[in-house]
Amino acid sequence: MNNDEAVFTGVISANGIAWESVDNEICLDCEAISKDIEEDEALDKDAKQDELDCMECFDHEKLIGDWLKDEEGKYYPDENGEYAAIVTSSTFNCVQVVWSKYITEVRAMCSPCFPNQADLDSGKGNIKCYDLPDYLIEQ
């Protein structure tokens, strides 16, 4: 691992995020459920709307930041945007910053739960990784 050139995914506890400042969120689970409901030919328009209204999104992985969708419907980071991150389920309760115009240097890599990713909560060091903008970090 050559830290002079590599820029790793940065991982931060979701508890340290100023969630009120997150204004762009994509839930892949809810998108898939919505698509299934819309394509269900057994449901009429009102039943589809009832199903959509009852849908709840509590513990799903989400994408936050700037993402684009390819022709196959898969998301990828918008490198012209500010940042792109994945919010894990409550099992890990972390945010993985997979691309950002913000880069920082941290002291440690993550545990085996997030291999080859840098720990944004570990303090200053010499491992380069993507970071979130300051306004998203609780002070």
DSSP file (Angstrom, degrees, kcal/mol; ACC not computed):
  #  RESIDUE AA STRUCTURE BP1 BP2  ACC     N-H-->O    O-->H-N    N-H-->O    O-->H-N    TCO  KAPPA ALPHA  PHI   PSI    X-CA   Y-CA   Z-CA
    1    1 A M              0   0    0      0, 0.0     2,-0.8     0, 0.0     0, 0.0   0.000 360.0 360.0 360.0 118.3    0.0    0.0    0.0
    2    2 A N    >>  -     0   0    0      1,-0.1     4,-2.1     2,-0.0     3,-1.1  -0.862 360.0-173.9-103.7 100.6    1.6    3.3   -1.1
    3    3 A N  T 34 S+     0   0    0     -2,-0.8   125,-0.5     1,-0.2    -1,-0.1   0.640  75.7  72.5 -71.2 -14.5   -0.1    6.1    0.8
    4    4 A D  T 34 S+     0   0    0      1,-0.1    -1,-0.2   123,-0.1   123,-0.0   0.804 116.1  17.9 -69.8 -27.3    1.7    8.8   -1.2
    5    5 A E  T <4 S+     0   0    0     -3,-1.1    -2,-0.2   123,-0.0    -1,-0.1   0.726 104.5  91.9-113.7 -31.9   -0.4    8.1   -4.2
    6    6 A A     <  -     0   0    0     -4,-2.1     2,-0.5     1,-0.0   122,-0.4  -0.367  50.4-162.7 -73.3 143.5   -3.5    6.2   -3.1
    7    7 A V        -     0   0    0     -2,-0.1   122,-0.3   120,-0.1     2,-0.1  -0.973  20.0-159.8-122.5 114.1   -6.7    7.9   -2.1
    8    8 A F  B     -a  129   0A   0    120,-2.5   122,-2.4    -2,-0.5     2,-0.2  -0.469  27.8 -91.7 -92.3 160.1   -8.9    5.5   -0.1
    9    9 A T  E     -d  117   0B   0    107,-0.5   109,-2.8   120,-0.2     2,-0.4  -0.534  45.9-134.2 -61.8 133.5  -12.6    5.4    0.6
   10   10 A G  E     -dE 118  97B   0     87,-1.7    87,-3.7    -2,-0.2     2,-0.4  -0.800  16.8-159.2 -96.3 137.9  -13.1    7.3    3.9
   11   11 A V  E     +dE 119  96B   0    107,-2.9   109,-2.6    -2,-0.4   110,-0.6  -0.967  13.8 173.3-120.7 130.4  -15.3    5.8    6.5
   12   12 A I  E     - E   0  95B   0     83,-2.3    83,-2.8    -2,-0.4     2,-0.1  -0.968  39.7 -96.6-133.8 148.4  -16.9    7.8    9.3
   13   13 A S  E >   - E   0  94B   0     -2,-0.3     3,-1.6    81,-0.2    81,-0.3  -0.409  26.9-135.2 -61.4 135.6  -19.5    6.9   12.0
   14   14 A A  G >  S+     0   0    0     79,-2.7     3,-1.3     1,-0.3    80,-0.2   0.707 102.0  71.4 -66.0 -18.8  -23.0    7.9   11.0
   15   15 A N  G 3  S+     0   0    0     78,-0.5    -1,-0.3     1,-0.2    79,-0.1   0.693  92.3  57.7 -69.5 -17.6  -23.4    9.3   14.5
   16   16 A G  G <  S+     0   0    0     -3,-1.6   122,-2.9     2,-0.1     2,-0.4   0.282  85.2 104.4 -95.7  10.8  -21.0   12.2   13.5
   17   17 A I  B <  S-J  137   0C   0     -3,-1.3     2,-1.6   120,-0.2   120,-0.2  -0.747  71.2-133.6 -98.4 138.8  -23.0   13.4   10.6
   18   18 A A    >   -     0   0    0    118,-2.8     3,-2.4    -2,-0.4     4,-0.3  -0.667  29.3-176.9 -84.3  83.2  -25.2   16.6   10.6
   19   19 A W  G >  S+     0   0    0     -2,-1.6     3,-1.6     1,-0.3    -1,-0.2   0.753  73.0  69.1 -60.7 -26.9  -28.1   14.8    8.9
   20   20 A E  G 3  S+     0   0    0      1,-0.3    -1,-0.3    -3,-0.1    -2,-0.1   0.694  97.7  54.7 -65.0 -15.6  -30.2   18.0    8.8
   21   21 A S  G <  S+     0   0    0     -3,-2.4     2,-0.7   114,-0.1    -1,-0.3   0.495  83.0  98.6 -94.3  -5.9  -27.7   19.2    6.1
   22   22 A V    <   +     0   0    0     -3,-1.6     3,-0.1    -4,-0.3    -5,-0.0  -0.743  40.3 162.9 -84.7 117.1  -28.1   16.2    3.9
   23   23 A D        +     0   0    0     -2,-0.7     2,-0.4     1,-0.2    -1,-0.1   0.374  56.7  59.9-118.8   4.2  -30.5   17.2    1.1
   24   24 A N        +     0   0    0      2,-0.0    41,-1.4    42,-0.0     2,-0.4  -0.906  60.9 160.0-137.8 109.8  -30.0   14.5   -1.5
   25   25 A E  E     -F   64   0B   0     -2,-0.4     2,-0.5    39,-0.2    39,-0.2  -0.989  19.4-166.3-134.9 134.7  -30.6   10.9   -0.6
   26   26 A I  E     -F   63   0B   0     37,-3.0    37,-3.1    -2,-0.4     2,-0.7  -0.987   5.6-160.8-122.4 124.5  -31.3    7.9   -2.8
   27   27 A C  E  >  -F   62   0B   0     -2,-0.5     4,-2.1    35,-0.2    35,-0.2  -0.912   1.2-167.7-105.3 110.7  -32.7    4.7   -1.2
   28   28 A L  H  > S+     0   0    0     -2,-0.7     4,-2.3    33,-0.6     5,-0.2   0.866  87.6  54.0 -65.8 -36.9  -32.0    1.8   -3.6
   29   29 A D  H  > S+     0   0    0     32,-0.6     4,-2.5     2,-0.2    -1,-0.2   0.934 110.3  45.9 -62.2 -46.6  -34.3   -0.5   -1.6
   30   30 A C  H  > S+     0   0    0      1,-0.2     4,-2.7     2,-0.2    -2,-0.2   0.874 110.8  53.7 -66.6 -36.3  -37.2    1.9   -1.9
   31   31 A E  H  X S+     0   0    0     -4,-2.1     4,-2.3     2,-0.2    -1,-0.2   0.926 110.9  46.4 -60.7 -44.0  -36.5    2.5   -5.6
   32   32 A A  H  X S+     0   0    0     -4,-2.3     4,-2.4     2,-0.2    -2,-0.2   0.911 113.5  48.0 -66.1 -42.7  -36.7   -1.3   -6.2
   33   33 A I  H  X S+     0   0    0     -4,-2.5     4,-2.3     2,-0.2    -2,-0.2   0.923 111.7  50.3 -63.9 -43.8  -39.9   -1.7   -4.1
   34   34 A S  H  X S+     0   0    0     -4,-2.7     4,-2.7     1,-0.2    -2,-0.2   0.905 110.1  50.3 -60.1 -42.6  -41.5    1.3   -5.9
   35   35 A K  H  X S+     0   0    0     -4,-2.3     4,-2.1     1,-0.2    -1,-0.2   0.924 109.8  50.4 -62.5 -44.6  -40.6   -0.2   -9.3
   36   36 A D  H  X S+     0   0    0     -4,-2.4     4,-0.6     1,-0.2    -2,-0.2   0.905 111.9  47.9 -60.3 -41.7  -42.1   -3.6   -8.3
   37   37 A I  H >< S+     0   0    0     -4,-2.3     3,-1.1     1,-0.2    -2,-0.2   0.939 111.6  49.4 -64.6 -47.1  -45.3   -1.9   -7.2
   38   38 A E  H 3< S+     0   0    0     -4,-2.7    -1,-0.2     1,-0.3    -2,-0.2   0.836 113.9  46.5 -61.9 -33.3  -45.6    0.1  -10.4
   39   39 A E  H 3< S+     0   0    0     -4,-2.1     2,-0.9    -5,-0.2    -1,-0.3   0.500  82.2 111.5 -88.8  -4.1  -45.0   -3.0  -12.5
   40   40 A D    X<  -     0   0    0     -3,-1.1     3,-1.3    -4,-0.6     8,-0.1  -0.599  47.9-169.7 -76.0 105.7  -47.5   -5.1  -10.6
   41   41 A E  T 3  S+     0   0    0     -2,-0.9    -1,-0.2     1,-0.3    -4,-0.0   0.638  79.6  69.1 -72.5 -13.9  -50.3   -5.7  -13.1
   42   42 A A  T 3  S+     0   0    0      2,-0.0     2,-0.4    -3,-0.0    -1,-0.3   0.646  90.6  75.5 -77.7 -14.1  -52.6   -7.2  -10.4
   43   43 A L  S <  S-     0   0    0     -3,-1.3     2,-0.1    -6,-0.2     0, 0.0  -0.809  73.6-142.1-102.3 137.2  -52.9   -3.8   -8.8
   44   44 A D     >  -     0   0    0     -2,-0.4     4,-2.5     1,-0.1     5,-0.2  -0.333  40.2 -89.9 -83.1 178.1  -55.0   -0.9  -10.1
   45   45 A K  H  > S+     0   0    0      1,-0.2     4,-2.1     2,-0.2     5,-0.1   0.889 127.0  47.1 -57.5 -44.5  -53.9    2.7   -9.9
   46   46 A D  H  > S+     0   0    0      2,-0.2     4,-2.4     1,-0.2    -1,-0.2   0.895 111.9  50.0 -66.8 -40.4  -55.4    3.3   -6.4
   47   47 A A  H  > S+     0   0    0      2,-0.2     4,-2.4     1,-0.2    -2,-0.2   0.891 109.9  51.4 -65.6 -38.7  -54.0    0.1   -5.0
   48   48 A K  H  X S+     0   0    0     -4,-2.5     4,-2.5     2,-0.2    -2,-0.2   0.924 110.6  48.4 -61.8 -43.7  -50.5    1.0   -6.3
   49   49 A Q  H  X S+     0   0    0     -4,-2.1     4,-2.5    -5,-0.2    -2,-0.2   0.895 109.9  52.1 -65.0 -39.3  -50.8    4.4   -4.7
   50   50 A D  H  X S+     0   0    0     -4,-2.4     4,-1.5     2,-0.2    -1,-0.2   0.922 110.4  48.8 -60.6 -44.1  -51.9    2.8   -1.4
   51   51 A E  H  X S+     0   0    0     -4,-2.4     4,-0.6     1,-0.2    -2,-0.2   0.915 112.4  48.0 -61.6 -44.0  -48.9    0.5   -1.5
   52   52 A L  H >< S+     0   0    0     -4,-2.5     3,-0.8     1,-0.2    -1,-0.2   0.891 109.6  53.0 -64.8 -39.1  -46.5    3.4   -2.2
   53   53 A D  H 3< S+     0   0    0     -4,-2.5    -1,-0.2     1,-0.2    -2,-0.2   0.798 108.9  50.2 -66.3 -28.6  -48.1    5.4    0.6
   54   54 A C  H 3< S+     0   0    0     -4,-1.5    -1,-0.2    -3,-0.2    -2,-0.2   0.533  82.9 117.1 -87.1  -7.1  -47.5    2.6    3.1
   55   55 A M    <<  -     0   0    0     -3,-0.8     2,-0.4    -4,-0.6    -3,-0.0  -0.408  48.3-162.5 -67.3 133.6  -43.9    2.1    2.2
   56   56 A E        -     0   0    0     -2,-0.1     2,-0.5   -26,-0.0    -2,-0.1  -0.936  11.4-161.6-120.5 142.8  -41.4    2.8    5.1
   57   57 A C        +     0   0    0     -2,-0.4    -2,-0.0     1,-0.1   -30,-0.0  -0.861  38.3 129.2-125.9  95.0  -37.7    3.5    4.8
   58   58 A F  S    S+     0   0    0     -2,-0.5    -1,-0.1     1,-0.0     0, 0.0   0.813  75.4  19.0-111.0 -54.6  -35.9    2.9    8.1
   59   59 A D  S    S+     0   0    0     30,-0.1     2,-0.3     2,-0.0    32,-0.1  -0.225  86.6 127.1-120.9  42.8  -32.9    0.7    7.9
   60   60 A H        -     0   0    0     29,-0.1     2,-0.2    28,-0.1    -3,-0.0  -0.702  64.1-107.8 -98.0 150.8  -32.0    0.7    4.2
   61   61 A E        -     0   0    0     -2,-0.3   -33,-0.6    28,-0.0   -32,-0.6  -0.531  45.4-168.1 -68.6 144.7  -28.6    1.5    2.7
   62   62 A K  E     -FG  27  87B   0     25,-2.0    25,-3.1    -2,-0.2     2,-0.5  -0.916  22.4-131.1-135.0 159.7  -28.7    4.8    1.0
   63   63 A L  E     -FG  26  86B   0    -37,-3.1   -37,-3.0    -2,-0.3     2,-0.3  -0.944  26.9-175.8-107.5 133.3  -26.7    6.9   -1.3
   64   64 A I  E     +FG  25  85B   0     21,-2.6    21,-2.6    -2,-0.5     2,-0.3  -0.916  45.6  23.5-124.9 157.1  -26.1   10.6   -0.4
   65   65 A G  E    S- G   0  84B   0    -41,-1.4     2,-0.7    -2,-0.3    19,-0.3  -0.700 108.1 -11.6  95.8-145.9  -24.3   13.3   -2.3
   66   66 A D        +     0   0    0     17,-3.9    12,-2.4    -2,-0.3     2,-0.3  -0.850  68.5 158.8-107.1 111.7  -23.8   13.4   -6.1
   67   67 A W  E     -K   77   0D   0     -2,-0.7     2,-0.3    10,-0.3    -2,-0.1  -0.927  22.1-156.4-129.4 151.8  -24.6   10.3   -8.1
   68   68 A L  E     -K   76   0D   0      8,-3.0     8,-2.4    -2,-0.3     2,-0.4  -0.851  15.0-132.8-121.1 161.6  -25.4    9.6  -11.7
   69   69 A K  E     -K   75   0D   0     -2,-0.3     6,-0.2     6,-0.2     2,-0.0  -0.961  16.7-144.5-119.1 132.8  -27.2    6.6  -13.2
   70   70 A D    >   -     0   0    0      4,-2.9     3,-2.0    -2,-0.4     6,-0.0  -0.217  38.8 -87.6 -85.5-178.3  -26.0    4.7  -16.2
   71   71 A E  T 3  S+     0   0    0      1,-0.3    -1,-0.1     2,-0.1    -2,-0.0   0.751 128.2  55.3 -62.2 -25.1  -28.1    3.2  -19.0
   72   72 A E  T 3  S-     0   0    0      2,-0.1    -1,-0.3     1,-0.0     3,-0.1   0.425 120.8-107.1 -88.3   1.2  -28.4    0.0  -17.0
   73   73 A G  S <  S+     0   0    0     -3,-2.0     2,-0.4     1,-0.3    -2,-0.1   0.608  74.4 137.7  85.4  12.2  -29.9    1.9  -14.0
   74   74 A K        -     0   0    0      1,-0.0    -4,-2.9     0, 0.0    -1,-0.3  -0.745  49.0-128.1 -95.6 140.7  -26.7    1.5  -11.9
   75   75 A Y  E     +K   69   0D   0     -2,-0.4    -6,-0.2    -6,-0.2    -8,-0.0  -0.569  27.6 175.1 -86.2 147.7  -25.5    4.5   -9.9
   76   76 A Y  E     -K   68   0D   0     -8,-2.4    -8,-3.0    -2,-0.2     2,-0.0  -0.980  40.7 -84.3-146.1 153.2  -21.9    5.8  -10.0
   77   77 A P  E     -K   67   0D   0      0, 0.0     2,-1.0     0, 0.0   -10,-0.3  -0.293  34.4-130.3 -62.0 137.4  -20.3    8.8   -8.3
   78   78 A D    >   -     0   0    0    -12,-2.4     3,-2.1     5,-0.2   -12,-0.1  -0.787  17.6-165.0 -86.2 102.4  -20.6   12.1  -10.1
   79   79 A E  T 3  S+     0   0    0     -2,-1.0    -1,-0.1     1,-0.3   -12,-0.0   0.469  86.7  61.4 -74.2   0.5  -17.0   13.3  -10.2
   80   80 A N  T 3  S+     0   0    0      3,-0.0    -1,-0.3   -14,-0.0    -2,-0.0   0.432  97.6  78.1 -96.1  -3.3  -18.2   16.8  -11.1
   81   81 A G  S <  S-     0   0    0     -3,-2.1     3,-0.1   -15,-0.2    19,-0.0  -0.074  94.0-102.6 -91.0-166.4  -20.2   17.0   -7.9
   82   82 A E  S    S-     0   0    0      1,-0.3    19,-2.5    18,-0.1    20,-0.4   0.897  85.9 -27.1 -88.4 -46.7  -19.1   17.6   -4.3
   83   83 A Y  E     - H   0 100B   0     17,-0.2   -17,-3.9    18,-0.1     2,-0.4  -0.979  45.2-147.9-162.8 161.8  -19.1   14.1   -2.8
   84   84 A A  E     +GH  65  99B   0     15,-2.9    15,-1.6    -2,-0.3    14,-1.4  -0.979  27.1 168.5-139.7 127.0  -20.6   10.7   -3.1
   85   85 A A  E     -GH  64  97B   0    -21,-2.6   -21,-2.6    -2,-0.4     2,-0.5  -0.956  29.0-135.5-141.6 156.4  -21.2    8.4   -0.1
   86   86 A I  E     -GH  63  96B   0     10,-2.5    10,-2.9    -2,-0.3     2,-0.7  -0.954  14.2-150.6-112.4 127.1  -22.9    5.2    0.9
   87   87 A V  E     -GH  62  95B   0    -25,-3.1   -25,-2.0    -2,-0.5     8,-0.2  -0.884  20.8-145.0 -96.9 117.7  -24.8    5.1    4.2
   88   88 A T        -     0   0    0      6,-2.7   -28,-0.1    -2,-0.7   -26,-0.0  -0.221  24.6 -90.0 -76.7 169.8  -24.8    1.6    5.6
   89   89 A S    >>  -     0   0    0      1,-0.1     4,-2.7     4,-0.1     3,-1.1  -0.155  50.8 -89.9 -69.0 174.7  -27.6   -0.1    7.5
   90   90 A S  T 34 S+     0   0    0      1,-0.2    -1,-0.1     2,-0.2    -2,-0.1   0.634 117.1  80.5 -67.0 -12.2  -27.7    0.2   11.3
   91   91 A T  T 34 S+     0   0    0      1,-0.2    -1,-0.2   -32,-0.1    -3,-0.0   0.939 117.4  10.8 -57.4 -46.6  -25.6   -3.0   11.5
   92   92 A F  T <4 S-     0   0    0     -3,-1.1    -2,-0.2     2,-0.1    -1,-0.2   0.723  87.4-155.9-103.2 -29.0  -22.5   -0.9   10.8
   93   93 A N     <  +     0   0    0     -4,-2.7   -79,-2.7     1,-0.2   -78,-0.5   0.913  46.8 130.2  53.8  50.4  -23.9    2.6   11.2
   94   94 A C  E     -E   13   0B   0     -5,-0.4    -6,-2.7   -81,-0.3     2,-0.5  -0.859  55.2-135.2-130.4 163.2  -21.2    4.1    9.0
   95   95 A V  E     -EH  12  87B   0    -83,-2.8   -83,-2.3    -2,-0.3     2,-0.6  -0.991  16.0-155.9-119.4 125.6  -20.9    6.4    6.0
   96   96 A Q  E     -EH  11  86B   0    -10,-2.9   -10,-2.5    -2,-0.5     2,-1.0  -0.904   5.7-152.3-103.6 114.9  -18.4    5.4    3.3
   97   97 A V  E     +EH  10  85B   0    -87,-3.7   -87,-1.7    -2,-0.6    33,-0.3  -0.763  20.1 173.6 -88.8 102.5  -17.2    8.3    1.2
   98   98 A V  E     +     0   0B   0    -14,-1.4     2,-0.3    -2,-1.0   -13,-0.2   0.674  67.6   8.7 -88.8 -18.6  -16.4    6.7   -2.1
   99   99 A W  E     + H   0  84B   0    -15,-1.6   -15,-2.9   -89,-0.1     2,-0.3  -0.954  69.6 154.9-157.1 143.6  -15.6   10.0   -4.0
  100  100 A S  E     - H   0  83B   0     -2,-0.3   -17,-0.2   -17,-0.3   -18,-0.1  -0.968  47.2-132.3-163.9 151.0  -15.2   13.5   -2.9
  101  101 A K  S    S+     0   0    0    -19,-2.5     2,-0.5    -2,-0.3   -18,-0.1   0.534  95.6  81.4 -80.5  -4.9  -13.5   16.7   -3.9
  102  102 A Y  E     -B  131   0A   0     29,-0.5    29,-2.6   -20,-0.4     2,-0.4  -0.889  61.7-178.8-102.3 126.2  -12.4   16.9   -0.3
  103  103 A I  E     +B  130   0A   0     -2,-0.5     2,-0.3    27,-0.2    27,-0.2  -0.979   2.7 174.9-125.5 137.3   -9.3   14.8    0.6
  104  104 A T  E     -B  129   0A   0     25,-2.6    25,-2.6    -2,-0.4     2,-0.5  -0.808  28.4-119.3-130.7 173.0   -7.8   14.5    4.1
  105  105 A E  E     -B  128   0A   0     -2,-0.3    20,-1.0    23,-0.2    23,-0.2  -0.979  31.5-174.0-119.6 126.7   -5.1   12.4    5.7
  106  106 A V  E     -BC 127 124A   0     21,-2.8    21,-2.4    -2,-0.5    20,-0.5  -0.676  29.3-125.2-117.8 170.7   -5.9   10.1    8.6
  107  107 A R  S    S+     0   0    0     16,-1.8     2,-0.3    12,-0.3    19,-0.1   0.777  81.1  30.3 -86.8 -30.0   -4.0    7.9   11.0
  108  108 A A        -     0   0    0     11,-0.5    11,-2.5    15,-0.3    14,-0.2  -0.918  63.9-124.8-139.4 155.4   -5.5    4.5   10.5
  109  109 A M  B     -I  118   0B   0     -2,-0.3     9,-0.3     9,-0.3   -99,-0.0  -0.516  46.7 -95.4 -85.6 164.5   -7.2    2.1    8.2
  110  110 A C        -     0   0    0      7,-3.2     6,-0.2     4,-0.4    -1,-0.1  -0.196  41.1 -90.9 -77.3 170.9  -10.5    0.5    9.1
  111  111 A S    >   -     0   0    0      1,-0.1     3,-1.9     4,-0.1     6,-0.2  -0.115  55.5 -83.5 -68.1 175.2  -11.2   -2.8   10.7
  112  112 A P  T 3  S+     0   0    0      0, 0.0    -1,-0.1     0, 0.0    -2,-0.1   0.668 123.4  76.1 -59.7 -15.3  -11.8   -5.9    8.6
  113  113 A C  T 3  S+     0   0    0      1,-0.3   -21,-0.0   -21,-0.0    -3,-0.0   0.822 109.2  27.8 -64.6 -29.1  -15.4   -4.8    8.3
  114  114 A F  S X  S-     0   0    0     -3,-1.9     3,-1.1     3,-0.1    -4,-0.4  -0.624  90.5-161.9-130.2  71.9  -14.3   -2.2    5.8
  115  115 A P  T 3  S+     0   0    0      0, 0.0     3,-0.1     0, 0.0    -4,-0.1  -0.231  71.5   8.0 -62.2 143.8  -11.1   -3.6    4.2
  116  116 A N  T 3  S+     0   0    0     -6,-0.2  -107,-0.5     1,-0.2     2,-0.3   0.790 102.9 117.8  57.0  32.7   -8.8   -1.2    2.3
  117  117 A Q  E <   -d    9   0B   0     -3,-1.1    -7,-3.2    -6,-0.2     2,-0.3  -0.963  63.1-120.2-127.6 147.8  -10.8    1.8    3.6
  118  118 A A  E     -dI  10 109B   0   -109,-2.8  -107,-2.9    -2,-0.3     2,-0.9  -0.643  18.3-122.7 -95.5 144.3   -9.5    4.6    5.8
  119  119 A D  E >   -d   11   0B   0    -11,-2.5     3,-1.7    -2,-0.3   -11,-0.5  -0.730  18.9-170.4 -88.1 103.3  -10.9    5.5    9.2
  120  120 A L  T 3  S+     0   0    0   -109,-2.6     3,-0.5    -2,-0.9  -108,-0.2   0.683  86.9  58.4 -66.4 -17.5  -12.0    9.2    9.2
  121  121 A D  T 3  S+     0   0    0   -110,-0.6    -1,-0.3     1,-0.2     3,-0.1   0.417  84.4  84.8 -89.2   1.2  -12.5    9.0   13.0
  122  122 A S  S <  S-     0   0    0     -3,-1.7    -1,-0.2     1,-0.2    -2,-0.1   0.544  93.5-117.6 -86.1  -6.4   -8.9    8.0   13.6
  123  123 A G        -     0   0    0     -3,-0.5   -16,-1.8    -4,-0.2   -15,-0.3  -0.276  51.2 -28.8  95.3 174.2   -7.3   11.5   13.7
  124  124 A K  B    S+C  106   0A   0    -18,-0.2   -18,-0.3   -17,-0.1     2,-0.2  -0.352  74.9 124.0 -69.1 140.8   -4.7   13.2   11.6
  125  125 A G        -     0   0    0    -20,-1.0   -18,-0.3     2,-0.1   -20,-0.1  -0.697  68.8 -75.7-162.5-143.9   -2.0   11.0    9.9
  126  126 A N  S    S+     0   0    0    -20,-0.5     2,-0.7    -2,-0.2   -19,-0.2   0.174  84.0 107.5-126.8  19.0   -0.6   10.3    6.5
  127  127 A I  E     - B   0 106A   0    -21,-2.4   -21,-2.8  -123,-0.0     2,-0.3  -0.887  62.8-140.4 -99.4 115.7   -3.2    8.0    4.8
  128  128 A K  E     + B   0 105A   0     -2,-0.7  -120,-2.5  -125,-0.5     2,-0.3  -0.560  33.8 155.1 -79.6 133.9   -5.0   10.0    2.1
  129  129 A C  E     -aB   8 104A   0    -25,-2.6   -25,-2.6    -2,-0.3  -120,-0.2  -0.984  46.0 -88.6-152.1 162.8   -8.8    9.4    1.8
  130  130 A Y  E     - B   0 103A   0   -122,-2.4     2,-0.3   -33,-0.3   -27,-0.2  -0.457  45.8-169.0 -70.6 145.2  -12.0   11.0    0.6
  131  131 A D  E     - B   0 102A   0    -29,-2.6   -29,-0.5    -2,-0.1   -30,-0.1  -0.870  21.3-109.2-132.9 163.9  -13.8   13.1    3.2
  132  132 A L        -     0   0    0     -2,-0.3     5,-0.1     1,-0.1   -32,-0.1  -0.552  47.1 -89.3 -86.8 158.2  -17.1   14.8    3.6
  133  133 A P    >   -     0   0    0      0, 0.0     3,-2.0     0, 0.0     4,-0.3  -0.361  39.9-111.5 -64.1 151.1  -17.5   18.6    3.4
  134  134 A D  G >  S+     0   0    0      1,-0.3     3,-1.8     2,-0.2    -2,-0.1   0.824 113.4  65.1 -54.5 -36.4  -17.1   20.3    6.8
  135  135 A Y  G 3  S+     0   0    0      1,-0.3    -1,-0.3  -114,-0.0  -114,-0.1   0.659  98.8  54.9 -67.5 -12.8  -20.8   21.4    7.0
  136  136 A L  G <  S+     0   0    0     -3,-2.0  -118,-2.8  -119,-0.1     2,-0.5   0.511  91.1  87.2 -93.9  -5.2  -21.8   17.7    7.1
  137  137 A I  B <  S-J   17   0C   0     -3,-1.8  -120,-0.2    -4,-0.3     2,-0.2  -0.835  79.7-127.2-100.3 125.4  -19.7   16.9   10.2
  138  138 A E              0   0    0   -122,-2.9    -2,-0.1    -2,-0.5    -3,-0.0  -0.472 360.0 360.0 -66.3 135.9  -21.1   17.5   13.6
  139  139 A Q              0   0    0     -2,-0.2    -1,-0.1     0, 0.0  -123,-0.0   0.414 360.0 360.0-100.9 360.0  -18.9   19.7   15.7
